[in-house]
Amino acid sequence: MSVEQYYNMCCRYKGRAVQIRTHDGRMHRGVIRHVSNNRVYLHPIDATRNLGGFSYPFGYGYGYGGFGAGIALGAIATLALIPFFFW
């Protein structure tokens, strides 16, 4: 896929939980918060979260402006939606 196709796909899936694999083999799971011309910003999904405790509001404290980890669109090898039962 081209960078433009990944950009359009990321825009379409904004606000949804995704799993992104980059060309170097790294896996990123999170909710797409923002898409720029060359990056997609994910709010990470914490696999070890405590559902019964206190936590920060969703989107607070993760990276610049609360967007989370930025991944270059050109580094994406695959992008897939994560079903809600992973939450």
C-alpha angles and dihedrals in degrees: 000000000000126000089251091056091050090047091054092045092050091049090051092049096045109143093020129110112254141173116221125192116195127210090258090059099254118142122216124188122189150103116285107243103167139005123202129181092276108014142051117210119214130195100218121242109230108219092192098050120145107233094192100050140071121282142168117272114273110276097020121126102003111123129305112346092353093285096120127207117008117217123190112243090222091058095058115111098171136003122194135171117246116224116240095247087078088068 
